[in-house]
Amino acid sequence: MSEETTGAIKERLEKSQNIVIASHVRPDGDAVGSLLALGLALRDAGKSVQMVLVDGVPASFRHLEESELIVQEPQGEHDTFITVDSADYKRIGKIFENFGEPDINIDHHKTNGRFGKLNLIEAEEVATAAILTRHLPEWGYTITKPIAAALLTGIVTDTLGFRTSNTNPSALRLCATLMETGVDMGELYMKGLVMKSFPAARYWGAGLSRLEQKDGIVWATLTLEDRKVSGYGGNDDADLINMISAVDGNKVGMIFVEQDDNHVKISWRALEPGIDVSPIAKHFKGGGHAAAAGADIPGSLNEIQPLVLKTTQEMLAL
């Protein structure tokens, strides 16, 4: 990324006073962590900041200090609009449809549409939180312990606990620097990746009962009825994809999550080095990076699932 872009972002942030920051729907650890870290850094510098997640903060990340400041819709005027960890402008939610072009777009997904006025897209980084860990100090902002906890959460969760194929020595060095603020990585790891609520565990059980594998693909399905019976409150997969990705002998892991608006949310995970699942997601108007990608496809589960499985097999030549 050119110094010209990072310099322009620094200058824009310095001039900003009323800032709105948003990330994608069904937020994961990198979305929450990046949003919170940038928001707290700007607030500490005296800016007025609204941090927005239209779906709210998932229970897995509510332990992060000051995550209660994150709201579900922006209010009032702003002079700067920033998106983080969102490859597609539409993924930040319908309430932003008429919000205008983001002033700054910070992301690590290779499929990012560069929809901002200033685009800091570093696809080689393991997480958007890693990008911010590098650049916040360059832009003149201090990484305090709460900010470090948010950033570390983003890196740990997006690498699935340093298990994705793009995990590298550089990412581990960033984590070591963040740990030097005094944050407990073991606690963040457990709360962000391992611990699940009882309803989420029951939801997992429903999905695992339908686990299937064929021709190098392993997949599970979660229905609206599963969500209702288990009592799980989210509209995501409760990170079941991470469990599926641990099933040996496959090249790609997938999960299908039925939505209540006649859509199906699909997640892909590359289970072997060299496999890039992002073109498949992009084919279905989704996005992501080589190791992990996702898409929301209109239609019923029964019609979408066979189509997506067939396309995945064909595009990856499995």
C-alpha positions in Angstrom: 0.0 0.0 0.0 1.4 3.3 -1.0 2.6 5.8 1.6 0.5 8.4 -0.3 -2.7 6.5 0.7 -1.7 6.0 4.4 -0.6 9.6 4.5 -3.9 10.8 3.1 -5.8 8.7 5.7 -3.7 10.2 8.5 -4.5 13.7 7.3 -8.2 13.0 6.9 -8.4 11.5 10.4 -6.6 14.5 11.9 -9.2 16.9 10.3 -12.2 14.7 11.3 -14.3 15.6 14.4 -17.6 13.6 14.1 -16.9 10.1 12.8 -19.1 7.1 12.0 -17.4 3.7 11.7 -19.2 0.6 10.5 -18.5 -3.0 9.8 -20.4 -5.9 8.2 -23.6 -7.7 9.2 -23.2 -10.9 11.3 -20.0 -9.5 12.7 -17.1 -11.8 13.5 -14.1 -11.1 15.8 -12.2 -9.1 13.2 -15.2 -6.9 12.5 -15.9 -6.2 16.2 -12.2 -5.9 17.1 -11.2 -3.6 14.2 -14.3 -1.4 14.7 -13.8 -1.1 18.5 -10.0 -0.5 18.2 -10.2 2.3 15.7 -13.2 3.8 17.4 -11.5 3.9 20.8 -8.2 5.2 19.3 -10.1 8.1 17.7 -12.1 8.8 20.8 -9.0 8.9 22.9 -7.7 11.5 20.5 -10.7 13.7 21.3 -12.9 12.8 18.4 -16.7 12.2 18.6 -17.1 8.6 17.4 -20.1 6.4 16.6 -19.2 2.7 16.2 -22.0 0.9 14.3 -22.9 -2.8 13.9 -26.4 -3.2 12.6 -26.6 -6.7 14.1 -25.1 -5.6 17.4 -22.1 -7.2 19.2 -22.2 -11.0 19.4 -22.2 -12.5 22.9 -18.7 -14.0 22.2 -17.2 -10.5 22.2 -19.2 -8.5 24.8 -16.3 -9.0 27.3 -14.2 -6.6 25.3 -13.8 -3.4 27.3 -16.2 -0.6 26.1 -17.9 -2.8 23.5 -21.1 -1.5 25.0 -20.4 1.8 23.2 -21.2 0.0 19.9 -24.6 1.0 18.6 -26.9 -0.5 15.9 -27.6 2.6 13.9 -26.0 6.1 13.5 -27.5 9.2 14.8 -27.1 12.9 13.8 -24.5 14.5 11.6 -21.0 13.3 10.7 -18.1 14.6 8.8 -16.3 11.3 8.2 -17.6 7.9 7.4 -15.3 4.8 7.7 -15.8 1.2 6.9 -13.6 -1.6 8.3 -13.3 -5.3 7.4 -16.1 -5.2 4.8 -15.3 -6.3 1.3 -18.7 -5.1 0.0 -20.4 -1.8 0.8 -23.8 -3.6 0.9 -22.5 -5.9 3.7 -22.6 -3.1 6.3 -26.4 -3.1 6.3 -29.5 -1.6 4.6 -29.5 1.4 6.9 -26.4 2.7 5.2 -27.9 2.4 1.7 -28.3 6.2 1.3 -25.3 7.1 3.6 -23.0 7.9 0.7 -19.5 6.8 -0.3 -17.3 6.0 2.7 -14.5 8.5 3.1 -12.1 5.7 4.2 -12.3 1.9 3.5 -9.9 -0.3 5.5 -9.9 -4.0 4.7 -7.9 -7.2 4.1 -10.2 -9.1 1.8 -8.8 -9.6 -1.7 -12.3 -9.3 -3.1 -12.8 -5.7 -1.7 -14.5 -3.5 -4.3 -12.5 -0.4 -3.3 -15.8 1.5 -2.7 -14.3 4.3 -0.6 -12.7 7.6 -1.4 -9.6 6.4 0.3 -9.0 2.6 0.2 -6.4 0.9 2.4 -6.7 -2.7 1.2 -3.9 -5.0 2.3 -4.9 -8.5 1.3 -1.7 -10.0 2.5 -2.6 -9.3 6.1 -4.3 -12.0 8.1 -6.9 -9.6 9.5 -8.1 -6.0 9.2 -7.0 -5.8 12.9 -3.4 -6.5 11.7 -3.6 -3.6 9.3 -4.7 -1.3 12.1 -2.0 -2.6 14.5 0.6 -1.5 12.0 -0.9 1.8 11.0 -2.5 3.3 14.2 0.9 4.2 15.7 2.0 5.7 12.3 -1.1 7.8 12.3 -0.3 9.1 15.8 -2.6 7.0 17.9 -1.7 5.1 21.0 -2.6 1.4 21.3 -3.8 1.2 24.9 -4.6 -2.1 26.6 -8.4 -2.1 25.6 -7.4 -1.3 22.0 -4.8 -4.0 22.1 -7.4 -6.5 23.3 -9.7 -5.6 20.5 -7.0 -5.9 17.9 -5.7 -9.2 19.3 -9.2 -10.6 19.2 -9.4 -9.7 15.5 -6.2 -11.4 14.6 -6.7 -14.5 16.8 -10.3 -15.1 15.5 -9.6 -14.5 11.8 -6.7 -16.9 11.9 -8.8 -19.4 13.8 -6.2 -19.4 16.6 -3.3 -19.2 14.1 -4.5 -22.2 12.2 -5.2 -20.7 8.8 -2.7 -21.2 5.9 -2.0 -17.4 5.7 -0.7 -17.2 9.3 2.8 -15.9 9.1 5.7 -14.8 11.4 4.7 -11.2 10.9 1.3 -11.8 12.3 2.7 -13.5 15.4 5.1 -10.6 16.0 2.2 -8.2 15.9 0.4 -10.3 18.5 3.5 -10.3 20.7 3.6 -6.5 20.5 -0.1 -6.3 21.5 0.5 -8.7 24.4 3.1 -6.3 25.8 0.3 -4.0 26.8 -0.7 -6.5 29.4 -3.7 -8.2 27.6 -4.3 -11.9 28.4 -4.2 -13.7 25.0 -5.3 -17.0 26.5 -8.5 -15.4 27.9 -9.2 -13.7 24.6 -8.6 -16.9 22.7 -11.0 -18.9 25.0 -13.8 -16.3 25.0 -13.5 -15.5 21.3 -13.0 -19.0 19.8 -13.7 -21.7 22.3 -16.4 -20.9 24.8 -20.0 -21.3 23.5 -23.4 -20.7 25.2 -25.6 -23.7 25.8 -28.1 -22.7 23.0 -25.1 -22.4 20.6 -23.9 -25.8 21.6 -27.4 -27.3 20.9 -27.4 -25.4 17.6 -24.1 -27.0 16.7 -25.6 -30.4 17.5 -28.4 -29.9 15.0 -25.9 -28.9 12.3 -23.5 -31.8 13.1 -26.3 -34.3 12.9 -26.5 -33.4 9.2 -22.8 -33.4 8.5 -21.9 -34.8 5.0 -18.8 -35.2 2.9 -18.3 -36.0 -0.8 -15.5 -35.4 -3.3 -13.3 -33.4 -1.0 -16.1 -31.2 0.5 -17.4 -31.5 4.0 -20.6 -29.5 4.8 -23.3 -29.0 7.3 -26.8 -27.4 7.2 -28.5 -25.2 9.8 -32.2 -24.5 9.4 -34.6 -21.9 10.8 -36.2 -24.7 12.8 -32.8 -25.6 14.3 -32.4 -22.0 15.5 -35.8 -22.0 17.1 -35.5 -25.3 18.8 -32.0 -24.6 20.2 -32.9 -21.1 21.4 -29.9 -19.7 19.6 -30.5 -15.9 19.1 -28.1 -15.2 16.2 -28.7 -15.6 12.5 -25.2 -17.0 11.8 -23.6 -20.4 12.3 -22.3 -19.8 15.8 -18.8 -20.5 14.4 -19.7 -24.1 13.6 -17.7 -23.7 10.4 -14.6 -23.9 12.6 -15.6 -27.3 13.9 -16.4 -28.5 10.4 -13.0 -27.3 9.2 -11.3 -29.7 11.6 -12.8 -32.8 9.9 -9.9 -34.7 8.4 -9.6 -35.8 4.7 -11.3 -32.9 3.0 -10.2 -29.9 0.9 -13.0 -27.5 1.5 -15.4 -27.0 4.5 -18.8 -25.4 4.0 -21.9 -24.5 6.0 -25.4 -23.5 4.8 -27.4 -21.3 7.2 -31.1 -20.8 6.3 -32.2 -17.1 6.8 -35.7 -15.9 7.5 -35.8 -13.6 4.4 -35.7 -16.5 1.9 -31.9 -16.3 1.7 -29.2 -18.8 2.5 -25.9 -17.7 4.1 -23.0 -19.8 2.9 -19.4 -19.9 4.3 -16.4 -21.6 2.7 -13.1 -22.6 4.3 -10.0 -23.8 2.4 -8.7 -26.8 4.3 -5.5 -27.2 2.3 -2.7 -24.7 1.3 -3.1 -23.5 -2.3 -6.9 -23.6 -2.4 -8.6 -20.2 -2.9 -12.3 -20.1 -2.1 -12.8 -16.4 -2.7 -13.6 -16.7 -6.5 -16.5 -19.0 -5.6 -17.9 -16.6 -3.1 -17.5 -13.8 -5.7 -19.3 -15.9 -8.3 -22.3 -15.8 -5.9 -21.9 -12.0 -5.3 -20.1 -12.6 -2.0 -16.6 -12.0 -1.0 -13.7 -12.9 1.3 -10.1 -14.1 1.0 -8.3 -17.2 -0.1 -8.7 -19.1 3.2 -12.3 -18.0 4.1 -15.2 -16.5 2.2 -18.9 -16.2 2.3 -22.1 -15.2 0.4 -25.8 -14.6 0.9 -27.8 -16.1 -1.9 -31.6 -15.5 -2.5 -33.7 -18.6 -2.7 -34.7 -21.6 -0.7 -32.2 -24.0 0.9 -33.4 -26.9 -1.2 -32.7 -25.2 -4.5 -29.5 -23.4 -3.5 -27.6 -26.1 -1.7 -27.1 -28.5 -4.7 -26.3 -25.6 -7.0 -23.6 -24.2 -4.7 -22.1 -27.7 -4.0 -21.9 -28.4 -7.7 -20.4 -25.0 -8.5 -17.8 -25.3 -5.7 -16.7 -28.7 -7.0 -16.5 -27.5 -10.6 -14.6 -24.2 -9.8 -12.1 -26.0 -7.6 -11.9 -29.0 -9.9 -12.3 -31.3 -7.0 
